[in-house]
Amino acid sequence: MFSKAPWSHSKDKESGNEDQQQEESLTTILEPEERSELTLLIANATEAMQTNLLDTFDPKKTGISTTKPDEPGNNAKDAFETTDPANADVEAYDRQRKEEAAREKEVASDSIQDLKKAGLEFFNDWRDTVLQRVGEVVNSREKATEQRKEASQQERTPQLPPRKAIPNQYAERVQRALQKLYPPIETPLKRLEKKKKALILHSLLLLLLSLEHYTAHSRILLLYLTSSLGLTIDFLAEDESKVARGLLAAADKMSAEEETKKKQEENAVARKWKVGLASVAGAAVIGITGGLAAPFLAAGIGSVMGGLGLGATAAAGYLGTMASSAVLVGGLFGGYGGRMTGQMMDKYAKEVEDFGFVPVRENHKPRKIEKEYRRLRVAIGISGWLTEQKEVVDPWRVIGRGEEAFALRYELEALLNLGNAMTTMVRSAAWGLASREVIKHTVFGALAAGLWPLGLLKVSRVLDNPFSVAKARADKAGEVLADALINKAQGERPVTLVGYSLGARVIYSCLTVMAERKAFGLIESVVLIGAPAPATTLDWRKMRSLVSGRVINVYNPDDYILGFIYRSSSVQYGVAGLQKIDGIKGIENVDVHDKVSGHTRYRFLTGSILKDIGFEDLDQEEVAREEREAEADKQKEDAEREQAEIESGKSEEEQADDMQKKVSDKTQQTMMGWTAEKLRVGGASASEAFSRARSQVFGRRSVDRSRSASNAEAQLPTDSADSSNNAASRRA
């Protein structure tokens, strides 16, 4: 079928032997006009992606209004122009003009313009590479370039009638989100039979992987194509999973001996081989043998990639260099040199205690079985506080198997202190009595006027210091996470970040650093839930520009716990976890006050919130389990608070002392158990591990107290300067 290469156009159907004629490829299933339509569809999709990127930097694009775009009164200006001048809301109109002027000034700043320029350069380089690669396969390079220009000039019709409903309610919600976020682009290819459309999408996935990476931009492009071809998002996720397993299985068959032989014949790339061979030493972590080897065709990729009709020769050709290099596969999945081991981990451990990525699904199975759980996409869940060690991972078991899920572990003792302090406080008599006073005011009213009950302020030390310390550690963890992702600790795969409370603060800090370093194409989507972070448009505009997919701010305007612990920060810059983010197109704001009764509820309702927003990959059984746990914990919390109020006869100072002791005891007990477990894994006996753990935990508490105090004092006085001041300190 292919006289010279998979993209040869010289009478494909008339040449080749009988075996080759039986294979399918884009050039055999599509007519020349259909191949041109495919190139045009890709050009249109990338044009839509670029428009979304530019909208982030447009001060006039402020997101979707709560009213219909063509309705009068959609904004203050409309109201002023369509209403009787005597009744016009001049104040609202003036306020809008001031807000627009402020946004224009913000967007015109050097930092935003530099970010815009860098983002567009990265995107255009990626787009040119994609169109060139696709053009090599389905059309000439000149035709691909011509169609890119045509896409930018023609009138697109993005909205199409909604696809046929899917029976499953969660699947329906996800599919609606896909249609809304990545609206279908008009194309005749949608009328093809499903088998052909499936082969098109599968082929394009292989072509994108042939670029030796799978960036977040590439993933969003496939979502546009999935939507435009009328396929389901489940199909794309399953195809990604199958390809991931196929790549790893084929790479595992490649031998280092074959690599050595091959590289002796390819001296032109000898240096690259040496670097790759040195780096791949740690790839055993993910079960990849070192070195480059024979093409995947010889390793049986035809059978691995089968089921969609694409021939083995075409599959190998579409994958390009990825089809002959286990080193590249190792880099794609983050297997190079054990990137999270050795010097890198030593460096991170010095900056953030206990830092590491913990697989959500531990698989103590042979490597052959373990590969079944590897994926082309990564999701990292970040907890905002802990009451038990297992809570590092447990909230993130709701993430489905379409992504390779990890939990970020960091600063366990600081998070345990905060978690125990919060849960102890909200179950105390002091909080029960104070909360009845607090609800008489809005959270922002209490923040602005300092209208917190005196009894609550007297016990505030139980929460204030743990929060200040944990917040400072979360900022540092975000910086380290950014460095790890930029250094491809998770490979060349798109990453989704989800975090609640200080976990959301980690994401905020991470994206701030990535914006400073112009690290585009790494992050697919982010979900910040109850974030104790500023709500300024400057910070969120930078974050939006870094993320190729969804940016979701989940907030609760009635979150009195967040308002109370954040009261000493710079509330004049807003609190993302208490309000929506205005003034930026592409930020999704989700108000959960009807679902979440308080800040501590996020721990048990993360899965339910993700389900409501149409998060792509969820384990429905785990979500249901989490919801049952949420109800049980709520009942326990209410019962303990009621009992505490009945038994309370102590002053606020005495209650604060009791709570602090309770928090300290709980944290020590958990830390001792965790440290002993680590020592037992290291070979110590149970009694020896317990003794050494006790010594370590109690021995470092005095050091930690001084460290906590210095960190709290060193905290920035204003959150508004998080981006600029932290940037200055990092550059120094």
C-alpha positions in Angstrom: 0.0 0.0 0.0 2.8 2.4 0.8 5.4 2.7 -1.9 7.8 4.8 0.1 6.2 6.0 3.3 2.8 5.9 5.1 2.0 9.3 3.6 2.8 8.4 0.0 0.0 9.4 -2.4 1.1 7.5 -5.4 -1.8 5.3 -6.3 -2.0 3.7 -2.8 -4.8 1.4 -3.7 -3.2 0.1 -6.9 0.3 -0.7 -5.5 1.7 -3.0 -2.9 1.4 -6.7 -2.1 -1.8 -8.4 -1.0 -1.0 -8.0 2.8 -0.5 -4.3 2.4 -3.6 -3.9 0.4 -5.6 -5.3 3.3 -4.4 -2.6 5.7 -6.3 0.6 6.3 -5.0 4.1 6.6 -6.2 7.7 6.2 -5.1 7.5 2.5 -7.2 4.4 1.8 -10.4 5.2 3.7 -10.6 8.8 2.8 -11.0 10.3 -0.7 -8.7 13.2 -1.6 -11.5 15.7 -0.9 -12.1 14.1 2.5 -8.5 14.3 3.4 -8.5 18.0 2.5 -11.6 18.4 4.8 -9.7 16.8 7.6 -6.8 19.2 7.3 -9.2 22.1 7.1 -11.0 20.8 10.3 -7.7 20.7 12.2 -6.9 24.2 11.0 -10.3 25.4 12.1 -9.9 23.8 15.5 -6.5 25.3 16.1 -7.9 28.6 15.0 -10.6 28.3 17.6 -8.0 27.4 20.2 -5.9 30.5 19.4 -9.0 32.7 19.7 -9.6 31.3 23.2 -6.0 32.2 24.1 -6.4 35.7 22.7 -9.6 36.2 24.6 -7.7 35.7 27.8 -5.8 38.9 27.1 -8.8 40.9 25.8 -10.1 43.3 28.5 -13.5 43.4 26.8 -14.0 39.6 27.0 -15.2 39.1 30.6 -16.9 35.7 30.4 -20.4 34.4 29.9 -23.1 36.6 31.3 -25.9 35.3 33.5 -28.4 36.7 30.9 -28.7 36.0 27.2 -26.1 38.0 25.2 -28.8 39.6 23.0 -31.0 40.7 25.9 -31.3 44.4 26.7 -30.0 45.1 30.1 -27.2 42.6 29.8 -24.8 45.1 31.3 -24.9 48.6 32.8 -24.1 50.2 29.5 -27.2 48.5 27.8 -29.3 49.6 30.8 -28.1 53.2 30.5 -28.8 53.3 26.7 -32.2 51.5 26.7 -33.8 53.0 29.8 -35.4 56.3 30.5 -32.5 58.7 31.2 -34.3 59.8 34.3 -34.2 56.2 35.7 -30.8 55.2 34.3 -28.3 53.6 36.7 -25.5 56.1 36.2 -23.6 54.8 39.2 -23.5 51.3 37.7 -22.5 52.6 34.3 -19.6 54.6 35.8 -18.5 51.6 37.9 -18.4 49.5 34.7 -16.4 52.1 32.9 -13.9 52.2 35.7 -13.6 48.4 35.8 -13.0 48.3 32.0 -10.3 51.0 32.3 -8.6 49.0 35.1 -8.7 45.8 32.9 -7.3 47.7 30.0 -4.5 49.0 32.1 -3.8 45.6 33.5 -3.7 43.9 30.1 -1.4 46.6 28.8 1.2 46.0 31.5 4.6 44.7 30.5 4.2 41.4 32.4 0.9 40.5 30.7 2.1 41.6 27.3 5.3 39.4 27.7 3.1 36.5 28.8 0.8 37.0 25.8 3.7 37.1 23.4 5.3 34.0 24.8 2.0 32.1 24.9 1.3 32.9 21.2 4.8 32.0 20.1 4.5 28.6 21.9 1.0 28.0 20.5 1.9 28.9 16.9 5.1 26.7 16.9 3.0 23.8 18.1 0.2 24.5 15.6 2.7 24.8 12.7 4.3 21.5 13.7 0.9 19.7 13.9 -0.3 21.0 10.5 3.0 20.1 8.9 2.9 16.6 10.3 -0.7 16.0 9.3 -0.1 17.5 5.9 2.8 15.1 5.3 0.3 12.2 5.8 -2.9 13.4 4.2 -1.9 16.3 1.9 1.0 18.2 0.7 2.7 20.7 3.0 1.7 23.5 0.7 -1.9 22.5 0.8 -1.9 22.3 4.6 -0.4 25.9 4.9 -3.0 27.1 2.4 -5.9 25.6 4.4 -4.6 27.1 7.6 -4.9 30.6 6.0 -8.4 29.7 4.8 -9.4 28.7 8.3 -8.4 32.0 9.7 -10.4 33.9 7.1 -13.6 32.0 6.7 -16.7 32.3 8.8 -17.0 29.3 11.2 -20.2 27.8 12.4 -19.2 26.4 15.8 -22.5 25.5 17.2 -24.3 22.4 15.9 -27.4 20.6 17.2 -26.7 18.6 20.4 -25.8 15.0 19.9 -28.2 12.2 20.9 -28.6 11.9 24.6 -26.6 9.3 26.5 -28.5 7.2 29.0 -26.1 7.7 31.9 -26.8 11.0 33.7 -23.1 11.6 34.5 -22.1 10.8 30.9 -24.7 13.2 29.7 -23.2 15.9 32.0 -19.7 15.3 30.7 -20.8 15.3 27.1 -22.7 18.6 27.6 -19.5 20.1 29.0 -17.6 18.8 26.0 -20.1 20.4 23.6 -20.1 23.7 25.4 -16.4 24.0 26.0 -15.2 22.6 22.6 -18.2 23.4 20.3 -18.4 21.2 17.2 -17.0 22.7 14.0 -19.0 22.2 10.8 -17.5 19.5 8.7 -18.7 16.9 6.1 -16.6 14.3 7.9 -19.3 14.1 10.6 -21.5 12.3 8.1 -19.0 9.4 7.6 -19.7 6.1 9.2 -18.6 5.7 12.8 -15.9 3.2 11.9 -14.1 5.7 9.6 -14.5 8.5 12.2 -13.0 6.3 14.9 -10.0 5.5 12.6 -9.5 9.2 11.9 -9.4 10.1 15.6 -7.1 7.1 16.4 -4.7 8.1 13.5 -4.5 11.7 14.7 -3.7 10.6 18.2 -0.7 8.6 16.8 0.3 11.5 14.7 0.3 13.9 17.7 2.4 11.4 19.6 4.9 11.3 16.8 5.8 14.8 17.8 7.5 13.1 20.8 5.2 14.6 23.3 1.5 14.8 24.1 1.0 18.4 25.2 -2.1 19.9 26.7 -2.7 21.7 23.4 -2.7 18.4 21.6 -5.3 17.0 24.0 -7.6 20.0 23.6 -7.3 19.6 19.8 -8.5 16.0 20.0 -11.4 17.1 22.2 -12.4 19.6 19.4 -12.1 16.8 16.8 -14.1 14.4 19.0 -16.9 16.9 19.3 -16.8 17.9 15.6 -16.9 14.2 14.4 -19.8 13.4 16.7 -17.9 10.9 18.8 -18.2 10.6 22.6 -15.5 11.6 25.0 -15.5 8.1 26.4 -14.3 6.8 23.0 -11.3 9.2 23.1 -10.4 8.2 26.7 -10.6 4.5 25.9 -8.5 5.0 22.8 -5.9 6.9 24.8 -5.8 4.1 27.4 -5.3 1.5 24.7 -2.5 3.4 23.0 -0.8 3.9 26.3 -0.8 0.2 27.0 0.3 -0.5 23.5 3.3 1.9 23.7 4.5 0.4 26.9 4.0 -3.2 25.8 5.9 -2.6 22.6 8.6 -0.6 24.3 9.1 -3.5 26.8 10.0 -5.8 23.9 12.8 -3.7 22.7 16.2 -4.8 23.9 19.3 -2.8 24.8 21.4 -5.1 22.6 19.4 -4.1 19.5 19.7 -0.5 20.5 23.5 -0.7 20.8 23.7 -2.3 17.4 21.4 0.2 15.8 23.2 3.2 17.3 26.5 2.0 16.1 25.1 2.5 12.6 23.7 5.9 13.4 26.7 8.0 14.6 24.9 11.2 13.6 22.7 10.9 16.7 25.2 9.3 19.0 25.3 12.0 21.5 21.5 12.0 21.9 21.6 8.2 22.4 24.2 8.5 25.2 22.1 11.1 27.0 19.0 9.0 26.6 20.7 5.8 27.7 22.1 7.5 30.8 18.7 8.9 31.7 16.7 5.8 31.1 18.4 4.0 34.0 15.6 4.8 36.3 12.9 3.9 33.8 12.3 0.6 35.6 10.1 2.6 37.9 7.4 2.4 35.2 8.5 -0.9 33.7 10.4 0.3 30.6 13.6 -1.3 29.5 16.4 1.0 28.5 17.6 2.0 25.1 16.3 2.5 21.6 15.3 -0.6 19.6 13.6 -2.1 16.6 10.5 -0.4 15.2 7.3 -1.1 17.0 6.2 -3.0 13.9 8.6 -5.7 14.7 7.4 -5.6 18.3 3.8 -6.4 17.2 2.3 -3.0 17.3 -0.2 -4.0 14.7 -1.9 -6.4 17.0 -1.6 -4.0 20.0 -3.2 -1.1 18.1 -5.7 -3.3 16.4 -9.5 -3.1 16.7 -10.0 0.1 14.9 -8.8 -1.1 11.5 -5.5 0.8 11.2 -2.8 -1.3 9.7 0.5 -2.1 11.4 2.5 -0.3 8.7 0.4 2.8 8.9 0.5 2.8 12.7 4.3 2.6 12.7 4.5 5.3 10.1 2.2 7.6 11.9 4.1 7.2 15.2 7.3 8.2 13.5 10.4 8.2 15.7 8.2 7.2 18.7 7.8 3.9 16.9 11.5 3.0 17.3 12.5 4.4 20.6 11.9 3.1 24.1 13.8 6.1 25.4 11.2 8.4 23.9 8.4 6.3 25.3 10.2 6.5 28.7 10.3 10.3 28.4 6.6 10.4 27.4 5.6 8.6 30.6 8.1 10.3 32.9 10.4 7.3 33.2 13.7 9.1 32.3 16.3 8.4 34.9 13.7 8.1 37.8 13.0 11.9 37.6 11.5 11.9 41.0 14.4 10.1 42.6 18.1 10.9 43.2 19.2 14.5 43.1 15.9 16.0 42.2 14.1 14.4 45.1 16.9 15.4 47.5 16.6 19.0 46.3 12.8 19.0 46.7 13.0 17.3 50.1 15.2 20.1 51.4 12.6 22.7 50.4 9.4 20.9 51.3 9.2 18.0 53.7 7.6 14.7 52.6 7.2 15.9 49.0 6.2 13.3 46.5 3.7 11.9 44.1 1.7 9.0 45.6 -0.1 6.7 43.1 -3.8 6.7 44.0 -4.0 3.1 42.9 -1.2 1.0 44.3 -0.6 -2.1 42.2 1.5 -4.7 43.9 1.4 -6.8 40.8 3.8 -8.0 38.1 5.0 -5.3 35.7 2.9 -6.8 32.9 -0.3 -6.2 34.9 0.9 -2.9 36.2 1.1 -1.4 32.7 -2.6 -1.8 32.4 -2.9 1.3 34.7 -0.6 3.6 32.8 -2.2 6.5 30.9 -1.4 9.3 28.5 -2.9 11.8 30.9 -2.1 12.6 34.5 -4.4 13.9 37.3 -2.9 15.2 40.6 -5.1 15.6 43.6 -3.9 17.9 46.4 -5.5 17.8 49.9 -5.7 21.0 51.8 -5.5 19.5 55.3 -5.2 16.1 57.0 -6.6 14.4 60.1 -5.1 11.0 59.1 -2.3 10.0 56.9 -4.6 8.2 54.5 -6.3 11.5 53.7 -3.4 12.3 51.4 -4.8 9.8 49.0 -8.4 8.9 50.0 -10.2 12.0 48.6 -8.7 11.3 45.2 -9.9 7.8 44.7 -12.9 9.4 43.0 -10.7 10.1 39.9 -11.5 7.5 37.3 -9.2 5.2 35.3 -9.1 7.4 32.2 -6.2 9.3 33.8 -3.2 8.2 35.8 -4.1 9.5 39.2 -1.6 10.7 41.8 -2.0 12.4 45.2 0.6 15.1 46.1 2.1 14.5 49.5 3.8 17.5 51.2 4.4 18.8 54.7 2.4 16.2 56.5 2.8 17.6 60.0 1.8 21.1 59.0 -1.3 19.8 57.3 -2.2 17.5 60.2 -1.9 20.4 62.6 -4.2 22.4 60.5 -6.7 19.6 59.9 -6.9 18.7 63.6 -7.2 22.3 64.5 -10.1 22.9 62.2 -12.0 19.8 63.0 -11.5 20.4 66.7 -12.6 24.0 66.5 -15.8 23.4 64.5 -16.8 20.7 67.0 -16.2 22.9 70.0 -18.7 24.8 72.1 -16.9 28.1 71.3 -17.6 27.6 67.6 -21.2 26.4 68.1 -22.0 29.5 70.1 -20.1 31.9 67.9 -21.5 30.5 64.6 -25.0 31.6 65.6 -23.7 35.1 65.9 -21.6 35.0 62.7 -24.5 34.0 60.4 -26.2 37.3 61.2 -23.7 38.8 58.8 -22.3 37.9 55.4 -18.8 36.6 55.4 -17.5 39.6 53.6 -19.4 41.9 55.9 -17.7 40.2 58.9 -14.3 40.4 57.1 -14.7 44.0 56.2 -16.0 45.2 59.5 -14.2 42.7 61.8 -17.5 41.6 63.1 -16.3 38.3 64.6 -17.7 37.3 68.0 -15.4 38.0 70.9 -15.6 34.5 72.2 -14.4 33.2 68.9 -11.5 35.6 68.7 -10.4 34.4 72.2 -9.9 30.9 70.9 -8.6 31.9 67.5 -5.0 30.9 68.4 -6.1 27.3 68.0 -6.4 27.9 64.3 -4.4 31.0 63.4 -0.8 29.7 63.8 -1.5 26.3 62.1 -3.1 28.0 59.2 -0.3 30.6 58.8 2.3 27.9 58.9 0.5 25.5 56.5 -0.3 28.4 54.1 3.4 29.3 53.9 4.3 25.7 53.3 1.6 25.3 50.7 3.1 28.3 48.8 6.5 26.6 48.8 5.0 23.2 47.8 3.4 25.0 44.8 6.8 26.3 43.7 8.3 22.9 44.0 5.4 21.3 42.1 5.9 23.8 39.3 9.6 22.9 39.1 8.8 19.2 39.1 6.3 19.5 36.2 8.5 21.9 34.2 11.3 19.3 34.6 8.9 16.7 33.2 8.7 14.6 36.4 5.4 13.3 35.0 6.7 13.0 31.5 5.4 14.7 28.3 1.8 14.3 29.2 -1.0 16.8 30.0 -1.6 17.3 33.7 -4.9 18.1 35.5 -4.6 19.6 38.9 -7.4 19.4 41.5 -7.2 20.7 45.1 -9.4 21.8 48.0 -8.5 24.5 50.6 -4.7 24.8 50.9 -4.5 22.2 48.1 -6.1 24.8 45.8 -3.5 27.3 47.3 -0.8 24.9 46.1 -2.2 25.1 42.6 -2.4 28.9 42.7 1.2 29.1 43.7 2.2 26.5 41.1 0.6 28.3 38.2 2.0 31.6 39.4 5.5 30.2 39.1 4.8 28.6 35.8 3.5 31.9 34.4 6.8 33.5 35.5 8.7 30.8 33.7 6.5 30.8 30.6 5.8 27.1 30.9 3.0 26.6 28.4 1.4 23.3 27.2 1.8 21.4 30.4 -1.5 21.9 32.2 -4.7 20.6 30.7 -7.2 21.7 33.4 -7.3 22.9 37.0 -10.0 22.8 39.6 -9.6 25.1 42.7 -12.1 24.3 45.5 -12.5 26.7 48.4 -9.2 28.4 47.6 -7.6 30.6 50.3 -6.1 32.7 47.5 -6.5 36.2 46.1 -9.3 36.8 43.6 -7.5 39.5 41.6 -7.9 39.4 37.8 -4.2 39.9 37.3 -3.4 36.6 39.1 -6.2 34.7 37.5 -5.5 36.0 34.0 -2.0 34.6 34.3 -3.3 31.3 35.5 -5.9 31.2 32.7 -3.2 31.7 30.0 -1.2 28.7 31.3 -4.1 26.2 31.1 -5.1 24.8 27.8 -8.5 23.5 29.0 -10.8 24.3 31.9 -10.1 26.7 34.8 -12.7 26.2 37.5 -13.1 28.2 40.7 -15.4 26.5 43.2 -16.5 28.8 45.9 -19.0 29.2 48.8 -19.9 32.7 49.8 -21.2 31.3 53.2 -17.9 29.6 54.1 -17.4 31.2 57.5 -14.5 29.0 58.5 -12.5 30.2 55.4 -13.5 33.8 56.1 -12.3 33.5 59.7 -8.9 31.8 59.1 -8.2 34.2 56.2 -9.2 37.4 58.0 -5.6 38.4 58.8 -4.6 38.1 55.1 -5.2 40.8 52.5 -9.0 40.5 52.1 -9.0 43.7 50.1 -7.9 41.6 47.2 -10.7 39.2 47.6 -10.8 35.5 48.5 -11.3 33.1 45.6 -12.9 30.5 47.8 -15.6 33.0 48.8 -16.5 34.7 45.5 -16.6 34.3 41.8 -13.7 35.6 39.6 -15.0 38.4 37.3 -13.4 40.1 34.3 -11.8 37.1 32.5 -13.2 35.0 29.8 -12.6 31.3 30.3 -12.9 31.1 34.1 -15.8 28.9 35.3 -17.3 29.9 38.6 -19.2 27.3 40.5 -21.2 28.4 43.6 -21.6 25.3 46.0 -23.3 27.0 49.0 -26.3 24.7 48.6 -24.1 21.6 48.8 -21.3 22.6 51.2 -22.3 23.7 54.6 -18.7 24.5 55.8 -15.1 24.5 54.8 -14.4 21.1 56.4 -17.0 19.5 54.2 -14.8 19.8 51.1 -12.8 16.8 52.2 -15.9 14.5 51.7 -17.6 16.3 48.9 -14.8 16.7 46.3 -16.1 13.8 44.2 -19.7 15.1 44.3 -18.5 18.6 43.2 -16.4 17.2 40.4 -19.5 15.2 39.2 -21.6 18.3 39.2 -19.1 20.3 37.1 -18.8 17.5 34.5 -15.3 16.4 35.4 -14.2 14.0 32.7 -13.0 11.0 34.6 -14.7 9.9 37.8 -15.2 6.6 39.6 -18.9 6.6 40.4 -18.7 4.0 43.0 -16.0 6.0 44.9 -18.1 9.1 44.6 -21.1 7.3 46.2 -18.8 6.0 48.9 -17.5 9.5 49.6 -21.0 10.9 49.8 -22.0 8.3 52.4 -18.9 9.2 54.4 -19.8 12.8 54.2 -23.2 12.2 55.7 -21.8 10.1 58.5 -19.1 12.7 59.3 -21.6 15.5 59.3 -23.8 13.7 61.9 -20.7 13.0 64.0 -19.6 16.6 63.9 -23.0 17.9 64.9 -23.3 15.4 67.7 -19.9 16.3 69.1 -20.6 20.0 69.0 -23.9 19.6 70.7 -22.3 17.5 73.4 -19.5 20.0 73.9 -22.0 22.8 74.3 -23.8 20.9 77.0 -20.7 20.0 78.9 -19.0 23.4 78.5 -18.5 25.3 81.7 -15.0 26.6 81.0 -13.8 30.0 80.0 -12.7 30.7 76.4 -9.0 30.6 77.4 -9.4 27.2 79.1 -11.3 25.9 76.1 -8.4 27.1 73.8 -5.8 25.4 76.0 -7.8 22.2 75.9 -8.2 22.3 72.1 -4.5 23.0 71.5 -3.5 20.1 73.6 -6.0 17.8 71.8 -4.7 19.0 68.4 -1.1 18.4 69.5 -1.8 14.9 70.8 -3.6 13.9 67.6 -0.9 15.2 65.4 1.9 13.5 67.4 0.0 10.2 67.3 -0.5 10.3 63.5 3.1 11.4 62.9 4.5 8.6 65.1 2.5 6.0 63.2 3.6 7.3 59.8 7.3 7.5 60.8 7.2 4.0 62.4 5.7 2.6 59.2 8.5 4.2 57.1 11.1 2.7 59.4 9.5 -0.8 59.3 9.6 -0.6 55.5 13.2 0.2 55.9 13.9 -3.0 57.8 13.5 -2.0 61.4 11.6 -4.2 63.9 8.2 -3.0 65.2 9.6 -2.1 68.6 12.7 -0.4 67.2 10.6 1.5 64.7 8.2 2.7 67.4 11.1 3.8 69.6 12.9 5.6 66.9 9.7 7.2 65.6 8.9 8.6 69.0 12.4 10.0 69.3 12.2 11.6 65.9 8.7 13.1 66.3 9.3 14.5 69.8 12.9 15.5 69.0 12.0 17.7 66.2 9.0 19.4 67.7 11.1 22.1 69.4 12.8 22.8 66.1 9.5 22.9 64.3 8.1 25.4 66.7 10.9 27.8 66.0 10.6 27.1 62.3 6.9 27.7 62.4 7.3 31.0 64.1 9.9 32.2 61.7 7.8 31.1 58.7 4.7 32.8 60.1 6.7 36.0 60.6 8.2 35.8 57.2 4.8 35.5 55.5 4.1 38.3 53.0 1.9 40.9 54.6 -0.3 41.1 51.5 -1.6 38.4 49.2 -1.9 40.8 46.4 1.9 40.8 46.1 2.0 37.0 45.9 3.0 37.1 42.3 5.4 40.1 42.3 7.0 39.8 45.7 7.4 36.0 45.6 8.8 36.3 42.1 11.3 38.8 43.3 12.4 36.6 46.2 12.8 33.6 43.8 14.8 35.6 41.4 17.1 36.7 44.2 
